[in-house]
Amino acid sequence: MLIRYKKNLEKIAMGLLSFMPEEKDIKKLQETIKEYETNPDWHLYLWKEDDILGAIGLRVEEDQYAILQHISVNPSYRNQGIGKQMINEVRKNYEGTYKVYADDLTEKFYNKCEGSEAEF
């Protein structure tokens, strides 16, 4: 299930986002988390089952697009469909309000998942 990021989950969120190649640098990672905390157009969610296993982040543009810009799953839980579940939940949550797209960094994975679910 998707839960909205909160400050008390900062270390977990940073750990998950650090698995993304462009977020390896600690300064960059701190800037990214700060943007999610302060920018009302940036939305970060965590995927929780028994533990928090993944993170997915979007930015809203022009009040009509939700751009998927971060997606990460704990390496111990990859290839179990968690990333696909996160994308499908985001699609459901944003359906009717925003058109969900992926940025250049997440596009390949997003398109792979898109083929298995109806477009929104």
C-alpha positions in Angstrom: 0.0 0.0 0.0 1.2 3.5 -0.8 1.7 5.9 2.1 2.6 9.6 1.9 6.1 10.5 2.9 6.5 12.1 6.2 9.7 13.7 7.8 9.9 10.8 10.4 10.5 8.4 7.4 13.4 10.5 6.0 16.2 7.9 6.6 14.1 5.1 5.0 13.2 7.3 2.0 16.8 8.5 1.5 18.0 4.9 1.7 15.5 3.8 -1.0 16.2 6.7 -3.3 19.9 6.1 -2.9 19.5 3.0 -5.0 18.8 5.2 -8.0 22.0 6.0 -9.9 21.4 9.7 -10.1 20.8 9.9 -6.3 24.0 8.3 -5.2 25.7 11.6 -4.1 24.6 12.4 -0.5 24.2 16.2 -1.3 22.0 15.5 -4.3 20.0 13.0 -2.2 19.5 15.6 0.6 18.4 18.2 -2.0 15.9 15.8 -3.4 14.4 14.9 0.0 14.2 18.7 0.9 12.4 19.4 -2.4 9.8 16.7 -1.6 9.4 18.2 1.9 9.0 21.8 0.8 7.6 21.8 -2.7 3.8 21.3 -2.8 4.2 20.1 -6.4 6.5 17.2 -5.5 4.8 14.1 -4.0 6.8 11.2 -2.5 5.1 8.0 -1.5 6.5 4.9 0.2 5.3 1.3 -0.5 4.5 -0.5 2.8 3.8 -4.1 3.3 5.1 -5.4 6.6 8.1 -3.1 6.1 8.7 -0.2 3.8 10.0 -1.7 0.6 9.9 1.0 -2.1 9.6 4.7 -2.9 7.9 6.5 -5.8 8.1 10.2 -6.5 6.2 12.5 -8.8 6.1 16.2 -9.6 2.9 17.9 -10.8 3.3 20.3 -13.7 0.8 22.8 -15.1 -2.0 21.3 -12.9 -2.6 18.6 -15.4 0.5 16.3 -15.5 2.0 14.1 -12.8 5.6 13.2 -13.9 7.1 10.1 -12.4 10.6 11.0 -11.5 11.8 8.5 -8.9 11.0 4.8 -8.4 13.0 2.5 -6.3 12.6 -0.9 -4.6 14.7 -2.4 -1.9 17.1 -4.8 -3.9 16.1 -7.7 -1.6 12.5 -7.4 -2.9 13.0 -6.7 -6.6 11.4 -8.8 -9.3 8.3 -9.4 -7.2 6.1 -6.8 -8.9 6.4 -4.1 -6.3 7.5 -1.4 -8.7 4.5 -2.3 -11.0 2.1 -2.2 -8.0 3.4 1.3 -7.0 2.9 2.6 -10.6 -0.6 1.1 -10.8 -1.5 2.7 -7.4 -0.2 6.1 -8.5 -2.2 5.8 -11.7 -5.4 5.0 -9.7 -4.8 7.8 -7.2 -4.1 10.4 -9.9 -6.7 9.2 -12.5 -9.1 11.9 -13.5 -7.0 14.7 -12.0 -3.7 14.3 -13.8 -2.2 12.5 -16.8 0.7 10.4 -15.5 3.9 10.3 -17.5 7.5 9.3 -16.8 10.6 11.4 -17.1 13.7 10.2 -19.0 15.1 8.4 -16.0 12.0 6.3 -15.2 10.5 6.0 -18.7 11.9 2.6 -19.6 10.5 1.0 -16.4 7.2 2.9 -16.6 6.6 1.8 -20.2 7.4 -1.8 -19.2 4.7 -1.6 -16.5 2.2 0.3 -18.7 1.8 -2.6 -21.1 0.2 -4.7 -18.3 -2.4 -2.1 -17.1 -4.9 0.0 -19.0 -3.7 3.5 -19.7 -5.1 6.3 -17.6 
